[in-house]
Amino acid sequence: MNKSTKSFFSNFLFLTLSLIFLFNSNTWGISKTIDKKQSINKTNSTTNAGAIVVKKWADDKKSAFSFSFDDAYVSQYINTRPILNQFGFKGTFFLLAGSIHDSVPEWRYGLWWQFLEMAQEGHEMAAHTMTHPHLRSMPVGDEQTPNTITYELYQSKILIEQKIGEKVISFAYPYTEHNAKVDNVTKKYFENGRAIGDVPNPSSLSGNAWYSLTSKQAEFNLPRNTPSDDLDELANYETFTQNSINNGQWTIFQGHEVLPFSEIAAALSQGSYLPISNQWLTALAQWIKNKSDNNDIWVETIGNVTRYIKERDNFTFNVVSSTANQIIISVNDGLDNTIYNYPLTTDIEVPNNWNNVTFTQDNVTKSLTTFTNNGVNYVRANVIPSGGNVTIQNSATLFTITSSAGSNGSITPLGVTSVNSGGSQAYTITPSSGYKIESITVDGNPETVTTNSGQTYTFTNVVVNHTISATFSVIQFTITSSAGSNGSITPLGVTSVNSGGSQAYTITPNTGYKIDSIKVDGTPVTVTTNSGQTYTFTNVTANHTITATFSVIQFTITSSAGSNG
């Protein structure tokens, strides 16, 4: 090859490599930008009203952090739980399902009721197999054959779901060991698989990456004679997490037993794996809490972080309609709605002249204030991709009607209702059984009650805020009693009785007299004891009358005479 040819190929090679480097650099730059500030933008014809930006992490925090603990030790209920609860954190607990029992504990493991209580508090219960085997050395097997991968994963998932009553979507590999064979089974039953690693998880994952989630455990150097001996590991963990914050990543903490420091030495002598002291975990949680309060860390369970990432990365929207005062947006993620229903933090673009808006999705309505970023007007709202259409209404064109009802009745709709300017809103006022509408008050002024058994009131041409309230009172009926001469009825006269109530009457003749008749509502009632009788009205639902008359008791004297006189 001559010199000119070599020069041509050298130039060509340099140009080619330069283009490849330039392309890769640009591609990296784009992906890096998305990773730094995850967003999904679409335009609506000539304006961007209704365009949605999904934040990388919930509440627009810089990074994510999950606490996770393995093996279902009772110490996780006794010690870990109160520490996390103290700081408002929810953890993921990977349960060794075959070692948990209902009443009599096995070794240092907890009981089902303890983990059920933790789940009810918002902690995630996840799977860690039935027996903690080395999965890579097992055959794939099936759901009913013990000592197989499928059996270990499926049976642990089903048992936990039966005991806890919630879907189990997260899994941790025993000994953090896994391979492609294990991963393929894991994918059938779980949405993620937690292993171990020296770096945090990226903000976006796909495919097999979901089944190699990294986690970092604190590995303590000996001796551990005092809590201060563990401080270097605390500093190391804080540094690791700070780097995750700086890079917008997701740190998963991995722990096992958590004990008072005074019990650590004994636990180590009994083979406990990397036990953590209450003091150490409290110090880490306090550091995490400070970072969370500073918007540096979003703390959530592994399952919910999984939900957020997958919903965010699959999120789509379409502006159904956009007017000067209202935007309707359809949202979706194409995922299984029985699993993926976590709210995404979003910024929704609205016209620049909107200052306050009413956000509605499904049965959730919130009043929100807009903000401006780089000259664009947004409103921040939590959107559930499977929650139905989102409606954003300019509050400047909305008025509120606040309704309330006293006891023993209802008003529908109840509470604060937004009404478009010039619009109408009807209210249905209904008393409970045995009660009536006592009063209706609109804007502080009494309204006529036309039908006390139930009434509708309608606001029309609404151009100001309004209030409406209703009170209710028990329905009463009267029983009017009277008695003729020579006897009495008690009580006498008009008596009020609540609807459904009872009232007894005692009818007593004077000495030498008897009850001659009793009439109820004009109809004779049998006199069973003419020397005195009680009559009781029950379940009174109408007005009644009762009267009694008396007559003298008469005796007969029979006379006779013998003959001759």
TIBA-994393 format. One record per residue (C-alpha): x negated, y negated, z. Coordinates in pm, whole numbers, plus 50000, padded with zeros to 5 digits. Each point is the difference from the previous one (the first is absolute). Example, Ala and Ser with C-alpha at 12.3 -4.5 7.8 and 13.67 -1.06 7.14 Angstrom:
2
+-------+-------+-------+
|     u |     v |     w |
+-------+-------+-------+
| 48770 | 50450 | 50780 |
| 49863 | 49656 | 49934 |
+-------+-------+-------+
//
This chain:
565
+-------+-------+-------+
|     u |     v |     w |
+-------+-------+-------+
| 50000 | 50000 | 50000 |
| 49853 | 49663 | 49896 |
| 49971 | 49696 | 50219 |
| 50301 | 49816 | 49853 |
| 50219 | 50305 | 50048 |
| 49885 | 50032 | 50359 |
| 50073 | 49631 | 50052 |
| 50350 | 50041 | 49853 |
| 50084 | 50293 | 50227 |
| 49851 | 49825 | 50301 |
| 50216 | 49696 | 49936 |
| 50303 | 50217 | 49934 |
| 49943 | 50199 | 50321 |
| 49956 | 49681 | 50203 |
| 50318 | 49850 | 49854 |
| 50196 | 50321 | 50064 |
| 49884 | 50026 | 50361 |
| 50076 | 49634 | 50053 |
| 50356 | 50043 | 49872 |
| 50050 | 50309 | 50217 |
| 49872 | 49813 | 50304 |
| 50216 | 49698 | 49920 |
| 50311 | 50218 | 49956 |
| 49937 | 50193 | 50321 |
| 49930 | 49679 | 50189 |
| 50328 | 49848 | 49882 |
| 50191 | 50317 | 50076 |
| 49851 | 50015 | 50350 |
| 50080 | 49638 | 50049 |
| 50366 | 50054 | 49909 |
| 50039 | 50305 | 50221 |
| 49820 | 49822 | 50280 |
| 50236 | 49706 | 49975 |
| 50303 | 50227 | 50017 |
| 49846 | 50185 | 50292 |
| 49937 | 49674 | 50184 |
| 50349 | 49863 | 49943 |
| 50242 | 50264 | 49881 |
| 50277 | 49841 | 49796 |
| 50266 | 50093 | 49752 |
| 50123 | 49712 | 49784 |
| 50262 | 49979 | 49729 |
| 50152 | 49696 | 49837 |
| 50363 | 49907 | 49953 |
| 50042 | 49846 | 49650 |
| 49849 | 49649 | 50006 |
| 49963 | 49981 | 50379 |
| 49865 | 50231 | 50268 |
| 50299 | 49969 | 50231 |
| 50045 | 50343 | 50155 |
| 49644 | 50118 | 49934 |
| 49882 | 50216 | 50289 |
| 49650 | 50026 | 50145 |
| 49956 | 50306 | 50222 |
| 49738 | 49941 | 50268 |
| 49715 | 50248 | 50030 |
| 50082 | 50075 | 50362 |
| 50309 | 49943 | 50213 |
| 50037 | 49649 | 50143 |
| 49723 | 49896 | 49757 |
| 49734 | 50122 | 50240 |
| 49645 | 50057 | 49878 |
| 49965 | 50373 | 50067 |
| 50175 | 50304 | 50145 |
| 49923 | 50220 | 50299 |
| 50155 | 50329 | 50120 |
| 49945 | 50180 | 50329 |
| 50012 | 50379 | 49966 |
| 49955 | 50278 | 50255 |
| 49973 | 50374 | 49939 |
| 50108 | 50327 | 50159 |
| 50299 | 49897 | 50219 |
| 49819 | 49976 | 50333 |
| 50214 | 49910 | 50301 |
| 49757 | 49715 | 50071 |
| 50131 | 49831 | 49688 |
| 50337 | 49968 | 50172 |
| 49858 | 49916 | 50342 |
| 49718 | 49764 | 49897 |
| 49999 | 49913 | 49628 |
| 50368 | 49914 | 49975 |
| 50010 | 49735 | 50277 |
| 49682 | 49834 | 49869 |
| 50139 | 49967 | 49647 |
| 50340 | 49891 | 50132 |
| 49833 | 49735 | 50215 |
| 49877 | 49825 | 49689 |
| 50308 | 50068 | 49786 |
| 49816 | 50248 | 49776 |
| 50143 | 50317 | 49846 |
| 49771 | 50294 | 49937 |
| 50001 | 50316 | 49789 |
| 49978 | 50325 | 50198 |
| 49898 | 50310 | 49806 |
| 50167 | 50285 | 50185 |
| 49865 | 50353 | 50025 |
| 50354 | 50130 | 49979 |
| 49936 | 50361 | 50104 |
| 49855 | 49891 | 50335 |
| 50290 | 49780 | 50112 |
| 50277 | 50153 | 50210 |
| 50331 | 49890 | 50147 |
| 49931 | 50037 | 50373 |
| 49685 | 50189 | 50102 |
| 49688 | 49833 | 49860 |
| 49717 | 50189 | 49831 |
| 49651 | 49898 | 50118 |
| 49966 | 49620 | 49966 |
| 50273 | 49958 | 49737 |
| 50315 | 49795 | 50046 |
| 50366 | 50100 | 49983 |
| 50253 | 49930 | 49727 |
| 50207 | 49758 | 50209 |
| 49693 | 49784 | 50051 |
| 49932 | 49965 | 49628 |
| 50369 | 49949 | 49931 |
| 49997 | 49707 | 50243 |
| 49696 | 49855 | 49824 |
| 50171 | 50034 | 49663 |
| 50305 | 49819 | 50133 |
| 49769 | 49715 | 50101 |
| 49883 | 49966 | 49639 |
| 49683 | 50210 | 50000 |
| 49954 | 50231 | 49701 |
| 50001 | 50375 | 50054 |
| 49793 | 50170 | 49729 |
| 49875 | 50352 | 49926 |
| 49666 | 50166 | 50083 |
| 50092 | 50363 | 49913 |
| 50131 | 50270 | 50231 |
| 49672 | 50150 | 50130 |
| 49715 | 49765 | 49895 |
| 49831 | 50244 | 49759 |
| 49719 | 49948 | 49748 |
| 50233 | 49948 | 49703 |
| 49735 | 50025 | 49729 |
| 49938 | 50367 | 50080 |
| 50369 | 50093 | 49982 |
| 50202 | 50119 | 49701 |
| 50272 | 49769 | 49869 |
| 50273 | 50248 | 50095 |
| 50361 | 49896 | 50045 |
| 50231 | 49839 | 50255 |
| 50080 | 50325 | 50183 |
| 49659 | 50171 | 50011 |
| 49785 | 49919 | 50305 |
| 49626 | 49936 | 49965 |
| 50050 | 49815 | 49671 |
| 49964 | 49632 | 49914 |
| 50360 | 49961 | 49891 |
| 50135 | 50162 | 50316 |
| 49787 | 49777 | 50227 |
| 50107 | 49678 | 49827 |
| 50364 | 50077 | 49931 |
| 50085 | 50157 | 50336 |
| 49838 | 49717 | 50197 |
| 50188 | 49740 | 49798 |
| 50336 | 50175 | 50040 |
| 49956 | 50066 | 50371 |
| 49908 | 49639 | 50076 |
| 50293 | 49871 | 49795 |
| 50237 | 50231 | 50188 |
| 49868 | 49894 | 50340 |
| 49959 | 49628 | 49930 |
| 50282 | 49941 | 49752 |
| 49797 | 49790 | 49754 |
| 49830 | 50064 | 49668 |
| 49633 | 50097 | 50032 |
| 49797 | 49845 | 49716 |
| 49643 | 49987 | 50139 |
| 49750 | 50283 | 50045 |
| 49652 | 50031 | 50152 |
| 49763 | 50279 | 49898 |
| 49869 | 50213 | 50289 |
| 49630 | 49932 | 50048 |
| 50056 | 49739 | 49722 |
| 49921 | 50283 | 49753 |
| 50171 | 50015 | 49663 |
| 49943 | 50073 | 49633 |
| 50202 | 49997 | 49679 |
| 50183 | 50319 | 50097 |
| 50106 | 49856 | 50334 |
| 50087 | 49662 | 49846 |
| 50232 | 50159 | 49745 |
| 50207 | 50160 | 50275 |
| 49995 | 49681 | 50206 |
| 50148 | 49805 | 49708 |
| 50306 | 50229 | 49999 |
| 50105 | 49903 | 50352 |
| 49837 | 49671 | 50097 |
| 49945 | 49650 | 49867 |
| 49641 | 49980 | 50126 |
| 49719 | 50204 | 50151 |
| 49761 | 49855 | 50257 |
| 49639 | 50115 | 50003 |
| 49690 | 49808 | 50117 |
| 49754 | 49758 | 49844 |
| 49741 | 49731 | 50058 |
| 50188 | 49723 | 49818 |
| 50354 | 49863 | 50039 |
| 50272 | 50073 | 49747 |
| 50054 | 49757 | 49711 |
| 50317 | 49795 | 49984 |
| 50126 | 50200 | 49700 |
| 49983 | 50376 | 49954 |
| 50133 | 50239 | 49743 |
| 50009 | 50369 | 49918 |
| 49762 | 50219 | 50197 |
| 49868 | 49705 | 50201 |
| 50314 | 50023 | 50212 |
| 49885 | 50342 | 50117 |
| 49653 | 49887 | 50105 |
| 50088 | 49714 | 50233 |
| 49694 | 49904 | 50199 |
| 50004 | 49958 | 50375 |
| 49736 | 49897 | 50249 |
| 49961 | 50149 | 50345 |
| 49794 | 49861 | 50286 |
| 49705 | 50230 | 50065 |
| 49860 | 49933 | 50346 |
| 49638 | 50047 | 50094 |
| 49904 | 50170 | 50325 |
| 49964 | 49936 | 50285 |
| 50342 | 49856 | 50077 |
| 49962 | 49921 | 50366 |
| 50193 | 49671 | 50009 |
| 50243 | 49823 | 49763 |
| 49721 | 49764 | 49901 |
| 49815 | 50294 | 49842 |
| 50271 | 49998 | 49726 |
| 49973 | 49630 | 49918 |
| 49759 | 50049 | 49709 |
| 50254 | 50229 | 49829 |
| 50267 | 49736 | 50058 |
| 49783 | 49735 | 49837 |
| 49929 | 50234 | 49708 |
| 50371 | 50062 | 49946 |
| 50079 | 49630 | 50012 |
| 49728 | 49933 | 49741 |
| 50136 | 50277 | 49775 |
| 50352 | 49856 | 50025 |
| 49881 | 49644 | 49944 |
| 49842 | 50110 | 49671 |
| 50335 | 50158 | 49909 |
| 50169 | 49666 | 50074 |
| 49749 | 49813 | 49785 |
| 50069 | 50233 | 49707 |
| 50377 | 50021 | 50042 |
| 49988 | 50374 | 50067 |
| 50187 | 50255 | 50213 |
| 49828 | 50151 | 50305 |
| 50138 | 50320 | 50152 |
| 49888 | 50070 | 50355 |
| 49966 | 50368 | 50093 |
| 50015 | 50114 | 50362 |
| 50086 | 50305 | 50207 |
| 50027 | 50006 | 50379 |
| 50026 | 49672 | 50190 |
| 49921 | 50018 | 50372 |
| 49904 | 49781 | 50294 |
| 49622 | 49961 | 49994 |
| 49979 | 50188 | 50331 |
| 50125 | 50313 | 49817 |
| 49768 | 49978 | 49699 |
| 49713 | 50204 | 50148 |
| 50229 | 50288 | 50098 |
| 50167 | 49994 | 49658 |
| 49661 | 50016 | 49825 |
| 49898 | 50296 | 50215 |
| 50319 | 50179 | 49888 |
| 49926 | 49943 | 49633 |
| 50218 | 49695 | 49932 |
| 49912 | 49851 | 49661 |
| 49886 | 49636 | 50020 |
| 50238 | 49898 | 50279 |
| 50077 | 49628 | 50016 |
| 50039 | 49813 | 50325 |
| 50308 | 49794 | 50079 |
| 49769 | 49705 | 50059 |
| 49835 | 50033 | 49658 |
| 50328 | 50035 | 49809 |
| 50150 | 49705 | 50189 |
| 49700 | 49784 | 49911 |
| 50024 | 50097 | 49632 |
| 50376 | 49941 | 49997 |
| 49950 | 49656 | 50155 |
| 49746 | 49911 | 49729 |
| 50239 | 50127 | 49731 |
| 50285 | 49800 | 50158 |
| 49794 | 49681 | 49985 |
| 49924 | 50063 | 49634 |
| 50367 | 50076 | 49931 |
| 50110 | 49677 | 50167 |
| 49751 | 49820 | 49775 |
| 50162 | 50160 | 49690 |
| 49686 | 50205 | 49934 |
| 50150 | 50346 | 50056 |
| 50339 | 50157 | 49935 |
| 50038 | 50293 | 50243 |
| 50237 | 50276 | 49887 |
| 50031 | 50376 | 49986 |
| 49834 | 50195 | 49720 |
| 50343 | 50093 | 49865 |
| 50120 | 49640 | 49980 |
| 49676 | 49872 | 49847 |
| 50041 | 50276 | 49742 |
| 50354 | 49884 | 49933 |
| 49892 | 49638 | 49964 |
| 49716 | 50071 | 49756 |
| 50201 | 50233 | 49776 |
| 50304 | 49772 | 49997 |
| 49783 | 49697 | 49928 |
| 49809 | 50168 | 49718 |
| 50320 | 50134 | 49839 |
| 50212 | 49689 | 50059 |
| 50196 | 49852 | 49709 |
| 50259 | 49726 | 49984 |
| 50231 | 49833 | 49754 |
| 50171 | 49663 | 50030 |
| 50365 | 50088 | 49942 |
| 50119 | 49639 | 50002 |
| 49860 | 49659 | 50083 |
| 50202 | 49681 | 50041 |
| 49928 | 49662 | 50150 |
| 50099 | 50127 | 50344 |
| 49979 | 50380 | 49999 |
| 49759 | 50273 | 49888 |
| 50091 | 50370 | 49991 |
| 49716 | 50251 | 49963 |
| 50011 | 50377 | 49961 |
| 49709 | 50188 | 50159 |
| 49877 | 50358 | 49981 |
| 49698 | 50223 | 50051 |
| 50112 | 50327 | 49841 |
| 49910 | 50193 | 50317 |
| 50197 | 50237 | 50223 |
| 50232 | 49770 | 50196 |
| 50029 | 50247 | 50287 |
| 49629 | 49945 | 50069 |
| 49914 | 49664 | 49849 |
| 50208 | 49732 | 50171 |
| 49741 | 49776 | 50167 |
| 50036 | 49621 | 49961 |
| 49743 | 49831 | 49778 |
| 49877 | 49650 | 50082 |
| 50072 | 49792 | 49690 |
| 49980 | 49642 | 49883 |
| 50287 | 49916 | 49766 |
| 49970 | 49697 | 49775 |
| 50290 | 49752 | 50018 |
| 50065 | 49659 | 49842 |
| 49789 | 49716 | 50140 |
| 50303 | 49808 | 50128 |
| 50109 | 50284 | 50231 |
| 49898 | 49950 | 50363 |
| 50208 | 50254 | 50190 |
| 50154 | 50318 | 49865 |
| 50223 | 50284 | 50106 |
| 49847 | 50341 | 49926 |
| 50231 | 50302 | 49970 |
| 49927 | 50367 | 49936 |
| 50241 | 50276 | 50090 |
| 50143 | 49901 | 50341 |
| 49709 | 49772 | 50093 |
| 50043 | 49623 | 49974 |
| 49732 | 49755 | 50113 |
| 49951 | 49626 | 49984 |
| 49649 | 49925 | 49873 |
| 49790 | 49691 | 49933 |
| 49803 | 49959 | 49678 |
| 49628 | 49920 | 49978 |
| 49772 | 49878 | 49723 |
| 49681 | 50169 | 49880 |
| 49801 | 49854 | 49711 |
| 50298 | 49789 | 49899 |
| 50241 | 50296 | 49990 |
| 50299 | 50021 | 50234 |
| 50049 | 50338 | 50172 |
| 50207 | 50166 | 50268 |
| 49851 | 50288 | 50197 |
| 50232 | 50294 | 50063 |
| 49988 | 50369 | 50084 |
| 50137 | 50197 | 49705 |
| 50081 | 50372 | 50001 |
| 49960 | 50132 | 49643 |
| 50283 | 50249 | 50055 |
| 50222 | 49748 | 50179 |
| 50199 | 49867 | 49706 |
| 50013 | 49659 | 49835 |
| 49838 | 49698 | 50164 |
| 50197 | 49674 | 50000 |
| 49831 | 49666 | 50067 |
| 50241 | 49709 | 50050 |
| 49903 | 49634 | 50027 |
| 50121 | 49902 | 50348 |
| 50062 | 49643 | 49887 |
| 50306 | 50138 | 49821 |
| 50104 | 50223 | 50285 |
| 50208 | 49936 | 50307 |
| 50047 | 50225 | 50298 |
| 50316 | 50112 | 50177 |
| 49940 | 50141 | 50347 |
| 50271 | 50228 | 50135 |
| 50049 | 50148 | 50346 |
| 50266 | 50201 | 50178 |
| 50087 | 50054 | 50363 |
| 50054 | 50340 | 50156 |
| 50286 | 50230 | 49895 |
| 49997 | 49904 | 49634 |
| 49780 | 49933 | 49698 |
| 49931 | 49751 | 49724 |
| 49862 | 50107 | 49663 |
| 49741 | 49904 | 49884 |
| 49835 | 49936 | 50335 |
| 49708 | 49766 | 50058 |
| 49835 | 49767 | 49748 |
| 50120 | 50020 | 49639 |
| 49851 | 49792 | 49718 |
| 50244 | 49847 | 49753 |
| 49922 | 49823 | 49675 |
| 50091 | 49634 | 49976 |
| 50366 | 49978 | 49896 |
| 50052 | 50367 | 50069 |
| 50251 | 50183 | 50219 |
| 49975 | 50244 | 50287 |
| 50282 | 50198 | 50161 |
| 50001 | 50129 | 50357 |
| 50218 | 50281 | 50130 |
| 50093 | 49977 | 50368 |
| 50123 | 50325 | 50156 |
| 50099 | 50062 | 50362 |
| 49936 | 50336 | 50164 |
| 50293 | 50230 | 50067 |
| 50218 | 49851 | 50273 |
| 49861 | 49650 | 49948 |
| 50097 | 49694 | 49797 |
| 49822 | 49698 | 49858 |
| 49998 | 49738 | 50273 |
| 49825 | 49717 | 49815 |
| 49814 | 49911 | 49680 |
| 49759 | 49708 | 50011 |
| 49843 | 49848 | 49686 |
| 49723 | 49743 | 50041 |
| 50110 | 49952 | 50361 |
| 50365 | 49934 | 49913 |
| 50285 | 50242 | 50072 |
| 50175 | 50160 | 49705 |
| 50358 | 50130 | 50002 |
| 50029 | 50371 | 50064 |
| 50265 | 50105 | 49752 |
| 49978 | 50377 | 50046 |
| 49859 | 50100 | 50334 |
| 49977 | 50366 | 49899 |
| 49734 | 49913 | 49737 |
| 49921 | 49704 | 49781 |
| 49773 | 49883 | 49719 |
| 49841 | 49656 | 49986 |
| 49831 | 49874 | 49683 |
| 49754 | 49714 | 49960 |
| 50026 | 49845 | 49653 |
| 49779 | 49752 | 49814 |
| 49726 | 50031 | 50262 |
| 49775 | 49691 | 50001 |
| 49892 | 49993 | 50366 |
| 49911 | 50255 | 50268 |
| 50290 | 50144 | 50200 |
| 50077 | 50210 | 50305 |
| 50295 | 50225 | 50073 |
| 50078 | 50189 | 50319 |
| 50286 | 50212 | 50125 |
| 50116 | 50112 | 50343 |
| 50238 | 50277 | 50093 |
| 50240 | 50074 | 50285 |
| 50190 | 50305 | 50108 |
| 50357 | 50036 | 49870 |
| 50253 | 49984 | 50283 |
| 50362 | 50112 | 50012 |
| 50273 | 49914 | 50252 |
| 50224 | 50229 | 50199 |
| 50307 | 49827 | 50144 |
| 50159 | 50170 | 50297 |
| 50330 | 49926 | 50177 |
| 50209 | 50161 | 50269 |
| 50366 | 49981 | 50092 |
| 50124 | 49928 | 50353 |
| 49940 | 50236 | 50288 |
| 49653 | 50112 | 49890 |
| 49665 | 49884 | 49859 |
| 49744 | 50064 | 49724 |
| 49631 | 49928 | 50050 |
| 49844 | 49809 | 49837 |
| 50292 | 49780 | 49916 |
| 50023 | 49768 | 49701 |
| 49749 | 49956 | 49718 |
| 49669 | 50194 | 50024 |
| 49718 | 49977 | 49742 |
| 49830 | 50327 | 49899 |
| 49690 | 50039 | 49780 |
| 50040 | 50188 | 49676 |
| 49969 | 50370 | 50071 |
| 50042 | 49945 | 50372 |
| 50247 | 50141 | 50253 |
| 50246 | 49851 | 50248 |
| 50197 | 50180 | 50273 |
| 50333 | 49884 | 50147 |
| 50145 | 50107 | 50334 |
| 50377 | 49998 | 50025 |
| 50143 | 50001 | 50354 |
| 50367 | 49985 | 50110 |
| 50105 | 49824 | 50321 |
| 50108 | 50205 | 50297 |
| 50333 | 50157 | 49928 |
| 49950 | 49964 | 49624 |
| 49864 | 50213 | 49719 |
| 49859 | 49945 | 49653 |
| 50291 | 49996 | 49766 |
| 49815 | 49950 | 49667 |
| 49661 | 49925 | 49844 |
| 49975 | 49860 | 49649 |
| 49676 | 49954 | 49804 |
| 50026 | 49779 | 49694 |
| 50380 | 50036 | 50033 |
| 49991 | 50379 | 49995 |
| 50107 | 50199 | 50308 |
| 49730 | 50195 | 50178 |
| 50083 | 50302 | 50211 |
| 50020 | 49922 | 50370 |
| 49814 | 50286 | 50159 |
| 49997 | 49877 | 50358 |
| 50279 | 49755 | 50078 |
| 49853 | 49920 | 50339 |
| 49695 | 49840 | 49836 |
| 49805 | 50052 | 49681 |
| 49687 | 49887 | 49812 |
| 49987 | 49936 | 49627 |
| 49667 | 49946 | 49816 |
| 49940 | 49843 | 49657 |
| 49683 | 50148 | 49837 |
| 49798 | 49893 | 49692 |
| 50194 | 49676 | 49975 |
| 50000 | 49867 | 49643 |
| 50326 | 49798 | 50003 |
| 50217 | 49792 | 50230 |
| 50242 | 50189 | 50224 |
| 50287 | 49954 | 50245 |
| 50108 | 50204 | 50298 |
| 50314 | 49954 | 50210 |
| 50147 | 50182 | 50295 |
| 50346 | 49995 | 50160 |
| 50113 | 50134 | 50332 |
| 50322 | 50132 | 50150 |
| 50117 | 50070 | 50351 |
| 49951 | 50348 | 50127 |
| 50338 | 50149 | 50066 |
| 50086 | 50290 | 50224 |
| 50321 | 50201 | 50017 |
| 50195 | 50075 | 50314 |
| 50225 | 50295 | 49966 |
| 50284 | 50016 | 50248 |
| 50238 | 50281 | 50080 |
| 50277 | 50062 | 50249 |
| 50156 | 50308 | 50143 |
| 50374 | 50080 | 49985 |
| 50256 | 49798 | 50182 |
| 49809 | 49680 | 49975 |
+-------+-------+-------+
//
